[in-house]
């Protein structure tokens, strides 16, 4: 299930064991607040863990709300305030449900490998849908630059998750950078809130740049780890 740091689950690395010297101070700060947020969420879900609610249920509710939010944003030409804001609320609530499913899985020890796989897949679906709807809004306005930025944000967000998953499959760390899911959700939510005043494109520009910066950071970080391992062997 999703955690506050990224869409993918923390995997136990095996095989290669890179050093920690390459981790920047900013990444250390992020790791600390991610760990603190995870602990708080896990404690908050202990009561829910005693119910019949499962992490997979929260995953499905989360993606359904995100998709519903994307559909509403797609109709923004009818009433910008209503559809941008309502779509944004559904997207945020759906994303929170997606975060809570990970906390529930840890609190109730109900997590499964398939559940983590399903959650990571639906994370991509919900985020891509809302960005596609935002891109449609840009198309309605004839804002081609912002439309291209929305496409870049979709591709970048996918690569952020892929680079981490691929690095961890190799037994390396790939969780550096500040373009993980929580940061992307915040930027999208801010953009949808200010959208009726014509400011939606600015958070999308930041989102696209941040996603691609994170991808670059992760690629360079993986290369650095491999060089450290080669030098120590």
Backbone bond lengths (Angstrom), bond angles and torsions (degrees), N, CA, C in turn:
res aa  C-N    CA-C-N  psi(-1)  N-CA   C-N-CA  omega(-1)  CA-C   N-CA-C  phi
1 X - - - 1.464 - - 1.518 110.05 -
2 X 1.305 117.62 163.63 1.449 121.39 -173.96 1.511 111.35 -73.77
3 X 1.327 116.43 145.99 1.439 120.79 173.21 1.517 108.05 -117.92
4 X 1.354 118.66 171.24 1.440 120.72 -175.01 1.516 113.30 -66.36
5 X 1.317 119.16 -17.84 1.448 120.19 -176.30 1.498 114.68 -86.58
6 X 1.309 118.51 -34.50 1.452 121.16 -178.65 1.499 108.63 -166.13
7 X 1.332 115.81 170.73 1.448 120.35 -176.80 1.505 111.56 -74.31
8 X 1.315 116.43 -32.57 1.449 118.82 -177.70 1.515 111.12 -82.00
9 X 1.296 114.96 158.09 1.448 120.65 179.96 1.525 110.45 -81.18
10 X 1.331 116.03 152.66 1.455 119.78 173.13 1.520 108.19 -69.10
11 X 1.300 115.69 121.44 1.461 120.08 -179.61 1.518 108.82 -103.82
12 X 1.308 115.87 145.92 1.458 119.87 177.24 1.521 107.83 -76.91
13 X 1.334 116.86 116.22 1.458 119.86 -178.33 1.510 110.85 -68.63
14 X 1.320 115.91 146.32 1.453 121.25 177.42 1.506 108.14 -136.13
15 X 1.302 117.34 153.92 1.445 120.70 177.79 1.514 109.89 83.43
16 X 1.314 118.28 -105.74 1.440 123.07 -176.24 1.522 110.16 -69.21
17 X 1.311 116.12 136.27 1.462 120.68 -179.67 1.527 108.27 -127.45
18 X 1.334 119.00 89.65 1.441 121.83 -178.54 1.518 112.10 -70.02
19 X 1.334 115.67 156.40 1.448 119.97 176.72 1.511 110.79 -77.71
20 X 1.307 114.80 174.66 1.463 119.93 -176.91 1.520 112.42 -104.67
21 X 1.359 117.41 3.43 1.454 119.68 -175.45 1.516 112.52 -65.02
22 X 1.344 116.75 -23.80 1.455 120.18 -176.21 1.518 112.88 -83.33
23 X 1.312 117.16 -5.34 1.460 119.78 -177.79 1.522 109.26 -78.91
24 X 1.300 117.53 122.61 1.460 121.65 -178.36 1.515 110.44 -74.39
25 X 1.333 114.54 166.00 1.460 119.60 179.29 1.524 111.18 -63.16
26 X 1.341 117.02 -38.42 1.455 120.34 178.40 1.520 111.20 -61.73
27 X 1.319 116.75 -39.61 1.457 120.17 178.68 1.530 111.08 -67.35
28 X 1.316 116.05 -34.65 1.468 119.20 175.99 1.535 110.54 -63.63
29 X 1.330 115.61 -41.46 1.463 119.93 177.64 1.521 109.79 -61.20
30 X 1.327 116.02 -45.11 1.462 119.30 -179.67 1.518 111.28 -62.34
31 X 1.324 117.50 -43.08 1.462 120.82 179.22 1.520 110.81 -59.94
32 X 1.341 116.22 -38.54 1.464 119.80 -178.21 1.519 111.39 -67.90
33 X 1.360 117.21 -46.37 1.463 116.89 -178.49 1.519 111.57 -73.18
34 X 1.342 117.47 -27.30 1.458 120.04 175.64 1.522 110.76 -66.37
35 X 1.345 115.84 -44.56 1.465 120.19 179.34 1.529 110.68 -63.71
36 X 1.347 116.24 -40.55 1.465 119.80 179.69 1.527 110.81 -65.54
37 X 1.341 116.33 -43.40 1.466 119.87 179.26 1.521 111.07 -63.88
38 X 1.335 117.01 -39.35 1.461 120.60 179.55 1.521 111.01 -62.89
39 X 1.339 116.14 -40.62 1.461 120.13 -179.70 1.520 110.77 -66.61
40 X 1.340 117.45 -42.14 1.459 121.15 179.30 1.528 110.94 -62.53
41 X 1.329 116.05 -44.73 1.461 120.14 -179.51 1.523 111.20 -64.94
42 X 1.330 115.74 -39.70 1.463 118.48 -179.63 1.530 110.82 -63.81
43 X 1.322 116.88 -40.08 1.465 119.86 178.32 1.523 110.92 -66.25
44 X 1.336 116.74 -38.17 1.461 120.25 -178.41 1.519 112.89 -67.96
45 X 1.324 116.81 -20.72 1.464 120.68 -176.32 1.513 113.00 -98.56
46 X 1.322 118.60 4.41 1.462 120.50 -177.34 1.519 111.89 -64.51
47 X 1.338 117.04 -37.23 1.462 119.61 177.35 1.517 111.12 -68.47
48 X 1.337 116.11 -41.47 1.467 120.37 179.34 1.524 110.45 -65.67
49 X 1.317 116.75 -29.61 1.464 120.70 -178.07 1.520 112.32 -62.04
50 X 1.338 117.01 -21.46 1.461 120.50 -179.18 1.528 112.42 -83.37
51 X 1.316 116.72 -7.94 1.467 121.05 179.70 1.525 110.00 -90.05
52 X 1.339 115.14 -177.61 1.456 120.29 179.59 1.528 112.73 -86.70
53 X 1.326 116.01 0.62 1.463 120.17 178.91 1.521 109.43 -67.29
54 X 1.324 116.87 131.00 1.456 121.83 -178.63 1.527 110.17 -110.50
55 X 1.338 117.03 157.66 1.469 119.57 176.47 1.527 112.61 -57.96
56 X 1.322 117.53 -36.81 1.464 119.99 -179.84 1.526 111.48 -64.30
57 X 1.336 116.84 -34.26 1.466 119.77 176.10 1.526 110.56 -62.49
58 X 1.322 116.31 -44.63 1.454 119.99 178.47 1.527 110.96 -64.08
59 X 1.315 116.48 -37.55 1.469 120.21 177.54 1.515 110.66 -59.67
60 X 1.328 116.56 -47.65 1.466 121.22 -178.23 1.529 111.23 -65.89
61 X 1.347 116.54 -41.02 1.463 119.89 176.99 1.525 110.16 -62.34
62 X 1.322 116.05 -42.94 1.454 120.59 -179.22 1.514 113.13 -60.62
63 X 1.329 117.16 -48.22 1.469 119.52 -178.49 1.527 110.69 -69.06
64 X 1.334 117.29 -34.41 1.466 120.17 178.07 1.529 110.78 -63.27
65 X 1.330 116.96 -42.59 1.460 120.77 179.28 1.527 110.99 -66.67
66 X 1.331 116.81 -39.82 1.470 119.99 178.35 1.525 111.19 -63.84
67 X 1.322 116.47 -41.72 1.463 120.10 178.31 1.522 111.26 -66.05
68 X 1.338 116.29 -40.13 1.459 119.93 177.37 1.526 110.59 -63.43
69 X 1.318 116.24 -40.20 1.456 120.26 176.88 1.518 112.15 -62.42
70 X 1.340 116.62 -39.40 1.463 120.64 178.45 1.522 111.10 -64.44
71 X 1.317 116.87 -40.42 1.466 120.65 178.90 1.534 109.88 -62.09
72 X 1.322 117.05 -43.84 1.465 120.43 -179.96 1.528 111.43 -63.65
73 X 1.320 117.13 -42.64 1.468 120.12 178.48 1.527 110.45 -61.23
74 X 1.325 116.58 -32.85 1.458 120.41 178.54 1.522 113.66 -63.85
75 X 1.339 116.97 -19.36 1.467 121.50 179.33 1.530 111.83 -102.52
76 X 1.326 117.59 22.69 1.456 121.06 -173.35 1.520 113.89 -62.70
77 X 1.324 118.44 -20.94 1.460 119.52 -179.70 1.522 112.47 -65.97
78 X 1.325 117.63 -20.73 1.465 120.87 -179.05 1.529 112.30 -78.17
79 X 1.316 115.87 -36.61 1.460 120.53 178.05 1.528 107.34 -163.69
80 X 1.306 116.66 98.98 1.462 120.66 -172.74 1.532 112.71 -59.91
81 X 1.306 116.72 -46.01 1.466 119.41 -178.36 1.528 110.89 -61.98
82 X 1.316 116.93 -47.48 1.453 120.70 -176.40 1.524 111.67 -65.88
83 X 1.325 116.64 -51.83 1.466 119.21 -171.08 1.527 112.78 -78.92
84 X 1.324 118.29 -36.85 1.463 118.95 175.49 1.528 110.34 -65.02
85 X 1.317 116.83 -47.62 1.467 119.75 -176.35 1.521 112.34 -70.98
86 X 1.324 117.32 -44.17 1.461 119.14 179.40 1.525 110.53 -66.06
87 X 1.328 116.35 -41.87 1.462 119.20 176.36 1.506 111.68 -61.57
88 X 1.348 116.55 -39.40 1.457 120.22 178.34 1.521 112.33 -65.82
89 X 1.327 116.77 -39.72 1.467 120.43 178.52 1.528 110.71 -62.61
90 X 1.333 116.35 -45.32 1.464 119.45 179.43 1.524 111.07 -63.13
91 X 1.325 116.03 -39.99 1.464 119.21 179.02 1.522 111.38 -63.73
92 X 1.329 117.15 -43.36 1.461 120.66 -179.74 1.530 111.16 -65.76
93 X 1.337 116.47 -45.56 1.471 119.82 179.10 1.529 110.43 -62.41
94 X 1.337 116.22 -41.61 1.461 119.40 177.51 1.514 112.19 -62.96
95 X 1.334 116.53 -38.42 1.466 120.49 178.97 1.525 110.92 -69.06
96 X 1.337 117.11 -36.41 1.467 120.20 176.58 1.527 110.20 -64.36
97 X 1.338 115.97 -41.94 1.474 119.42 176.63 1.514 110.23 -59.96
98 X 1.320 116.08 -36.00 1.459 120.75 179.73 1.526 111.12 -67.70
99 X 1.337 116.57 -33.82 1.463 120.22 176.08 1.526 110.83 -72.36
100 X 1.330 115.66 -40.42 1.462 119.88 -176.68 1.525 112.78 -68.91
101 X 1.342 117.60 -24.73 1.465 117.47 179.96 1.520 111.46 -64.90
102 X 1.346 115.70 -33.56 1.459 118.69 176.17 1.518 111.60 -68.29
103 X 1.335 115.92 -41.21 1.467 119.91 177.88 1.523 110.94 -63.22
104 X 1.330 115.94 -39.79 1.461 119.79 178.67 1.525 111.08 -66.06
105 X 1.322 116.32 -40.63 1.466 119.80 179.29 1.517 111.36 -60.57
106 X 1.345 116.45 -40.09 1.458 119.47 179.97 1.526 111.66 -74.08
107 X 1.346 116.26 -40.21 1.464 119.52 -177.30 1.520 112.25 -68.01
108 X 1.335 116.35 -36.39 1.463 120.41 -175.75 1.519 112.83 -102.86
109 X 1.318 116.22 0.28 1.474 120.79 -176.13 1.530 110.50 53.25
110 X 1.350 115.63 40.66 1.453 121.16 -178.68 1.527 112.46 -103.96
111 X 1.319 116.53 4.39 1.452 119.27 -176.93 1.520 112.27 -70.45
112 X 1.311 115.87 143.09 1.458 121.79 176.53 1.524 108.80 -130.74
113 X 1.317 116.12 161.41 1.458 120.83 178.11 1.525 109.98 -62.90
114 X 1.334 116.26 -42.59 1.464 119.29 179.28 1.525 110.96 -65.56
115 X 1.332 116.71 -37.23 1.457 119.93 178.27 1.519 111.72 -62.06
116 X 1.342 116.36 -41.85 1.462 120.17 177.75 1.526 110.96 -64.23
117 X 1.339 115.54 -40.90 1.468 120.35 177.82 1.529 110.79 -63.43
118 X 1.322 116.10 -45.24 1.459 120.98 -179.34 1.527 110.56 -62.85
119 X 1.312 116.18 -43.04 1.453 121.16 -178.36 1.522 111.65 -63.72
120 X 1.338 116.76 -45.96 1.457 120.39 179.50 1.519 111.30 -61.96
121 X 1.327 116.71 -37.22 1.461 120.86 178.87 1.518 110.79 -66.90
122 X 1.327 116.99 -45.93 1.460 120.67 -178.47 1.531 111.96 -70.64
123 X 1.342 117.52 -27.70 1.461 120.27 173.46 1.519 110.47 -55.72
124 X 1.310 114.85 -48.14 1.476 120.98 -179.06 1.522 110.36 -62.70
125 X 1.331 115.84 -40.12 1.463 120.45 -177.73 1.526 111.22 -64.05
126 X 1.322 117.27 -49.29 1.455 120.93 -178.07 1.515 112.34 -62.73
127 X 1.321 116.56 -43.32 1.463 120.22 -178.74 1.522 111.26 -69.00
128 X 1.322 116.70 -42.39 1.468 119.94 178.88 1.519 111.10 -63.11
129 X 1.331 116.98 -37.39 1.463 120.72 -178.81 1.526 110.73 -65.24
130 X 1.325 117.78 -45.57 1.462 119.73 -178.16 1.521 110.69 -67.83
131 X 1.336 117.96 -36.77 1.463 120.24 178.05 1.523 111.00 -70.11
132 X 1.333 116.68 -33.70 1.463 119.71 175.62 1.520 110.57 -64.69
133 X 1.329 116.36 -41.20 1.471 120.57 177.76 1.525 111.08 -64.71
134 X 1.329 116.02 -38.99 1.467 119.98 176.29 1.525 110.23 -64.43
135 X 1.325 116.62 -41.18 1.452 120.35 176.37 1.521 111.83 -60.51
136 X 1.328 116.34 -37.51 1.470 120.81 177.24 1.530 110.46 -63.55
137 X 1.339 116.39 -39.22 1.465 120.23 176.85 1.524 110.71 -62.65
138 X 1.321 116.86 -40.83 1.467 120.00 176.97 1.532 110.97 -64.14
139 X 1.319 116.66 -37.55 1.458 120.35 178.59 1.524 110.77 -64.59
140 X 1.334 116.38 -40.09 1.466 120.43 176.91 1.525 111.38 -59.88
141 X 1.358 115.94 -34.55 1.463 120.71 -178.79 1.525 112.40 -86.00
142 X 1.334 116.95 -6.08 1.459 120.15 -176.97 1.511 113.37 71.81
143 X 1.332 116.74 22.73 1.467 121.91 -178.96 1.528 108.96 -93.32
144 X 1.338 115.98 86.90 1.463 120.38 -175.21 1.520 112.45 -69.26
145 X 1.326 116.89 -34.53 1.471 119.66 179.39 1.528 110.69 -62.71
146 X 1.331 116.12 -45.96 1.459 119.69 179.04 1.521 111.45 -66.68
147 X 1.344 116.11 -34.41 1.465 119.79 177.82 1.525 110.43 -62.62
148 X 1.329 116.63 -43.33 1.466 120.26 177.09 1.534 110.58 -64.03
149 X 1.330 116.73 -36.62 1.463 120.22 178.12 1.526 111.02 -64.63
150 X 1.344 116.54 -37.01 1.464 120.22 177.72 1.529 110.66 -64.35
151 X 1.353 116.40 -41.55 1.459 120.00 176.26 1.526 110.40 -62.47
152 X 1.337 115.88 -43.96 1.467 120.21 179.54 1.525 110.85 -62.34
153 X 1.333 116.79 -36.39 1.462 120.64 178.97 1.526 111.18 -66.39
154 X 1.332 116.81 -40.85 1.467 120.41 178.15 1.525 110.27 -61.30
155 X 1.334 115.96 -51.00 1.474 119.75 -178.61 1.521 110.60 -62.79
156 X 1.336 116.33 -43.55 1.455 119.96 -179.60 1.519 112.76 -62.84
157 X 1.347 116.94 -41.18 1.463 119.67 -179.64 1.525 111.22 -65.68
158 X 1.330 116.41 -36.36 1.462 119.50 176.17 1.533 110.59 -63.95
159 X 1.336 115.64 -43.05 1.464 119.59 -177.67 1.529 112.13 -70.11
160 X 1.319 117.09 -30.88 1.463 120.12 175.96 1.532 109.80 -57.94
161 X 1.317 115.51 -46.42 1.463 119.98 179.94 1.525 111.53 -70.73
162 X 1.337 115.86 -40.36 1.466 119.63 -177.00 1.525 111.08 -65.62
163 X 1.331 117.38 -43.11 1.463 119.27 -178.13 1.524 111.23 -62.92
164 X 1.331 117.14 -37.22 1.462 119.01 177.28 1.526 110.41 -66.75
165 X 1.330 116.25 -48.10 1.461 119.79 -177.78 1.529 110.77 -61.17
166 X 1.331 117.19 -41.85 1.461 120.37 -178.92 1.528 111.08 -67.64
167 X 1.332 116.56 -40.66 1.465 119.76 178.38 1.522 110.82 -61.97
168 X 1.334 116.65 -44.30 1.454 120.09 -178.39 1.522 111.73 -69.83
169 X 1.331 117.34 -28.57 1.465 120.40 175.02 1.529 110.53 -65.13
170 X 1.330 116.41 -25.98 1.465 121.65 177.66 1.525 112.24 -89.68
171 X 1.332 116.27 0.94 1.455 119.93 -179.21 1.512 112.79 83.89
172 X 1.329 117.55 17.38 1.454 122.50 -179.21 1.525 110.50 -110.57
173 X 1.331 115.50 167.98 1.458 120.22 173.68 1.517 109.22 -87.53
174 X 1.335 115.66 142.03 1.460 119.64 177.95 1.511 111.57 -143.95
175 X 1.335 116.69 31.25 1.461 120.38 -173.02 1.522 113.49 -107.46
176 X 1.344 117.54 19.05 1.458 119.53 -179.61 1.524 110.74 -79.13
177 X 1.324 115.29 166.07 1.460 119.87 177.35 1.520 112.71 94.89
178 X 1.338 115.37 157.95 1.458 121.56 -176.76 1.527 112.48 -107.94
179 X 1.344 116.57 20.95 1.456 119.04 179.13 1.506 112.86 -104.28
180 X 1.338 117.63 30.95 1.457 120.88 -179.68 1.521 110.38 -78.51
181 X 1.319 117.02 -177.30 1.461 120.90 -167.50 1.521 114.43 -61.18
182 X 1.313 117.69 -42.99 1.460 119.46 -177.50 1.526 110.90 -60.78
183 X 1.336 116.59 -45.30 1.458 119.77 179.07 1.526 111.24 -62.69
184 X 1.324 116.95 -37.52 1.465 119.75 179.59 1.534 111.01 -68.55
185 X 1.324 116.73 -39.78 1.464 120.33 178.16 1.525 110.46 -62.06
186 X 1.323 116.99 -42.58 1.462 120.81 179.85 1.526 110.64 -61.42
187 X 1.327 117.34 -45.28 1.458 120.73 -179.49 1.534 111.45 -63.45
188 X 1.321 116.87 -41.83 1.467 120.12 178.54 1.521 110.46 -64.07
189 X 1.327 116.68 -43.06 1.466 120.82 -179.87 1.528 111.00 -62.87
190 X 1.313 116.97 -42.79 1.464 121.09 178.11 1.528 109.99 -62.40
191 X 1.337 116.32 -43.47 1.453 120.05 179.40 1.515 112.86 -61.22
192 X 1.331 116.97 -43.05 1.465 120.47 179.86 1.527 111.62 -67.56
193 X 1.328 116.86 -33.78 1.467 119.51 178.66 1.528 111.25 -64.89
194 X 1.329 116.19 -41.85 1.469 120.38 -177.60 1.520 113.08 -90.72
195 X 1.324 117.20 0.26 1.465 121.02 -176.93 1.530 114.39 -57.33
196 X 1.338 120.17 -41.10 1.472 118.66 -179.24 1.521 114.12 -59.35
197 X 1.333 117.65 -21.23 1.466 121.46 178.49 1.532 112.13 -96.05
198 X 1.332 116.37 9.34 1.457 120.31 176.65 1.512 115.34 80.93
199 X 1.328 117.54 20.49 1.467 120.85 -177.44 1.524 113.21 -106.52
200 X 1.300 117.55 12.97 1.465 120.30 -176.43 1.520 112.49 -62.66
201 X 1.327 117.30 -34.61 1.457 119.23 -173.31 1.528 113.42 -66.50
202 X 1.349 117.33 -28.92 1.465 118.64 -174.60 1.531 112.99 -67.31
203 X 1.324 120.45 -47.34 1.470 118.97 174.23 1.533 112.32 -62.17
204 X 1.335 117.10 -31.16 1.465 119.20 178.40 1.525 110.34 -68.56
205 X 1.334 117.09 -38.68 1.471 119.93 175.36 1.528 110.42 -60.42
206 X 1.336 115.55 -45.15 1.466 119.90 179.73 1.530 110.12 -63.97
207 X 1.332 116.15 -41.87 1.461 120.91 -179.58 1.522 111.34 -60.79
208 X 1.331 116.46 -46.00 1.459 119.97 -179.57 1.531 110.94 -63.27
209 X 1.341 116.11 -45.33 1.460 119.68 -179.97 1.525 111.85 -64.10
210 X 1.341 116.10 -42.59 1.462 120.71 -179.19 1.523 111.52 -65.42
211 X 1.331 116.73 -40.10 1.463 120.28 179.65 1.526 110.98 -62.81
212 X 1.327 115.67 -47.02 1.469 118.33 -178.57 1.521 112.05 -70.72
213 X 1.333 117.44 -32.42 1.460 119.87 174.34 1.523 110.41 -63.47
214 X 1.332 116.68 -40.99 1.459 120.73 178.98 1.526 111.30 -65.32
215 X 1.330 116.43 -41.04 1.468 120.05 176.75 1.526 110.23 -58.51
216 X 1.324 116.04 -45.67 1.463 120.10 179.32 1.519 111.11 -62.82
217 X 1.343 116.51 -43.02 1.464 120.40 178.17 1.524 111.09 -58.72
218 X 1.314 116.45 -43.22 1.461 119.97 -177.19 1.521 112.10 -69.05
219 X 1.328 116.65 -38.07 1.460 119.50 177.19 1.527 110.04 -62.93
220 X 1.329 117.00 -46.94 1.455 121.04 -179.69 1.527 111.73 -66.15
221 X 1.339 116.14 -35.57 1.455 120.11 179.56 1.528 111.42 -67.23
222 X 1.324 116.40 -40.69 1.465 120.20 176.64 1.521 110.16 -63.36
223 X 1.329 117.42 -43.83 1.463 120.09 178.78 1.529 111.06 -61.30
224 X 1.330 116.25 -40.43 1.461 119.81 179.78 1.521 110.92 -64.43
225 X 1.324 117.10 -41.60 1.465 120.33 178.43 1.519 111.22 -62.31
226 X 1.324 116.15 -42.32 1.465 119.58 179.55 1.534 111.20 -64.49
227 X 1.321 116.81 -38.21 1.463 119.57 177.92 1.526 111.36 -66.69
228 X 1.350 116.18 -39.30 1.461 119.67 177.10 1.513 111.51 -62.80
229 X 1.330 115.79 -41.72 1.466 120.06 179.18 1.522 111.22 -65.46
230 X 1.331 115.57 -40.45 1.469 119.18 179.57 1.516 110.61 -65.13
231 X 1.340 116.64 -38.66 1.451 120.52 -178.78 1.521 112.43 -70.38
232 X 1.340 116.81 -29.76 1.467 120.59 -178.36 1.507 113.85 -87.70
233 X 1.337 116.89 -10.96 1.469 119.18 -177.59 1.530 111.69 -87.18
